[in-house]
Amino acid sequence: MSASMLAARGVHTFYGNIEALKGVDIDVQTGEIVTLIGANGAGKSTLLMTICGNPRPREGQILVEGEDVTGLPTYQIMQRGIAHAPEGRRIFPRMTVLENLQMGALTTDPAHFSEDLDRVYELFPILKERQRQRGGTLSGGEQQMLAIGRALMSRPRLLLLDEPSLGLAPMIVKQIFRVIREVNERDRVTVFLVEQNAFHALRLAHRGYVMMNGKIALSGTGRELLANAEVRAAYLEGGH
């Protein structure tokens, strides 16, 4: 098996006295797409934020390529080749599309900028058309593309995506999932995807985890989880 790009070991995270993560273990191997599915409030976003260093786990470890990064500040964790496209998109609304993408490239060698920009425009042609528009004037789907594009401008080895399909039209969701696959296959970016759209996420992912009430309840390949009766009943029957 290839090296683990990302691992959580026995992670307990609290908000005040409320235990949001209750001993979570996950592994994301280099080159994989791994998805984390679960109901709203299960703790999925908390796990992503804990990986990024805020909040910090009260117990357990976060490992990036075997290195314990648990106590490090967020910016030092992200310097290890990680990019995060957070839930709710969080682009800079007053900046243009191009300026948003420039912000994503701040931590990388400027020599790569035009090549990386071309790559993002190839993945999301609409962003090239809108490059002079302010981020806040884009549609929800375009803002999501911009958030992913901005993350890719930092040349990540590991891309963390939090609910990229949330609130988007089915056509746009398909496009975004297609890009995630291409970035993984062609650009060799490892992806950890938190997603409520279990059907799309499990079809895309090599492996998946199901989170319930702050714990990992099930894990398996994407195909195994798609076929699992419990997963189907809880996450797939209504939607598909």
KAUR-V376022 format. One record per residue. N is the residue number from 1. PSI is psi in whole degrees, 0 to 359 (none if undefined). OMEGA is omega in whole degrees, 0 to 359 (* if undefined). Layout:
N:PSI:OMEGA ; N:PSI:OMEGA
//
This chain:
1:142:180 ; 2:169:183 ; 3:151:177 ; 4:120:176 ; 5:320:184 ; 6:138:175 ; 7:143:169 ; 8:136:182 ; 9:108:174 ; 10:43:187 ; 11:124:173 ; 12:120:179 ; 13:138:182 ; 14:148:163 ; 15:104:187 ; 16:238:179 ; 17:357:184 ; 18:123:179 ; 19:110:184 ; 20:324:176 ; 21:130:191 ; 22:67:177 ; 23:55:185 ; 24:133:172 ; 25:125:172 ; 26:158:174 ; 27:135:172 ; 28:112:181 ; 29:152:178 ; 30:130:177 ; 31:356:182 ; 32:160:158 ; 33:119:178 ; 34:134:180 ; 35:149:175 ; 36:115:180 ; 37:165:180 ; 38:166:182 ; 39:165:174 ; 40:135:177 ; 41:6:181 ; 42:340:181 ; 43:9:185 ; 44:308:181 ; 45:326:178 ; 46:320:178 ; 47:315:179 ; 48:316:182 ; 49:326:177 ; 50:320:176 ; 51:322:182 ; 52:358:173 ; 53:3:181 ; 54:106:4 ; 55:163:175 ; 56:146:178 ; 57:145:176 ; 58:329:175 ; 59:157:175 ; 60:181:186 ; 61:147:166 ; 62:126:181 ; 63:132:175 ; 64:116:184 ; 65:43:175 ; 66:351:181 ; 67:132:178 ; 68:115:181 ; 69:14:191 ; 70:318:185 ; 71:1:187 ; 72:151:172 ; 73:156:186 ; 74:314:186 ; 75:328:179 ; 76:326:176 ; 77:315:183 ; 78:335:179 ; 79:349:180 ; 80:30:174 ; 81:29:181 ; 82:140:171 ; 83:146:185 ; 84:122:171 ; 85:101:191 ; 86:164:175 ; 87:144:179 ; 88:9:169 ; 89:307:173 ; 90:45:171 ; 91:174:176 ; 92:103:191 ; 93:332:183 ; 94:348:178 ; 95:154:176 ; 96:167:176 ; 97:313:181 ; 98:318:179 ; 99:321:175 ; 100:316:181 ; 101:324:176 ; 102:322:178 ; 103:323:179 ; 104:334:185 ; 105:2:188 ; 106:328:186 ; 107:1:185 ; 108:170:180 ; 109:122:182 ; 110:340:180 ; 111:335:182 ; 112:355:195 ; 113:308:187 ; 114:325:177 ; 115:316:181 ; 116:322:178 ; 117:316:178 ; 118:321:181 ; 119:316:179 ; 120:319:179 ; 121:330:176 ; 122:319:180 ; 123:320:184 ; 124:79:184 ; 125:330:181 ; 126:331:180 ; 127:327:177 ; 128:317:178 ; 129:327:186 ; 130:14:192 ; 131:335:180 ; 132:356:181 ; 133:149:174 ; 134:142:181 ; 135:323:183 ; 136:344:181 ; 137:357:181 ; 138:159:172 ; 139:167:179 ; 140:317:180 ; 141:320:179 ; 142:322:178 ; 143:323:178 ; 144:318:177 ; 145:319:180 ; 146:319:179 ; 147:319:179 ; 148:317:178 ; 149:317:179 ; 150:318:178 ; 151:320:182 ; 152:335:180 ; 153:343:179 ; 154:7:179 ; 155:52:185 ; 156:151:167 ; 157:335:179 ; 158:124:180 ; 159:122:177 ; 160:122:182 ; 161:126:182 ; 162:106:176 ; 163:55:182 ; 164:341:183 ; 165:359:189 ; 166:121:174 ; 167:14:184 ; 168:154:178 ; 169:148:183 ; 170:322:180 ; 171:317:181 ; 172:320:179 ; 173:314:179 ; 174:317:182 ; 175:316:182 ; 176:319:179 ; 177:327:176 ; 178:319:179 ; 179:319:179 ; 180:317:179 ; 181:317:183 ; 182:319:179 ; 183:322:179 ; 184:314:186 ; 185:316:188 ; 186:320:183 ; 187:0:176 ; 188:37:177 ; 189:128:174 ; 190:138:186 ; 191:131:170 ; 192:115:192 ; 193:119:173 ; 194:126:191 ; 195:135:174 ; 196:336:180 ; 197:83:189 ; 198:322:184 ; 199:305:181 ; 200:317:185 ; 201:317:183 ; 202:330:176 ; 203:326:183 ; 204:322:194 ; 205:148:170 ; 206:316:179 ; 207:161:180 ; 208:159:173 ; 209:144:175 ; 210:125:181 ; 211:134:175 ; 212:126:175 ; 213:46:173 ; 214:7:178 ; 215:155:172 ; 216:117:183 ; 217:326:183 ; 218:153:170 ; 219:159:179 ; 220:184:174 ; 221:161:177 ; 222:318:182 ; 223:318:180 ; 224:316:182 ; 225:325:176 ; 226:327:182 ; 227:351:185 ; 228:130:185 ; 229:319:180 ; 230:316:180 ; 231:317:180 ; 232:314:182 ; 233:318:186 ; 234:323:192 ; 235:345:189 ; 236:333:190 ; 237:315:181 ; 238:317:188 ; 239:325:186 ; 240:none:*
//
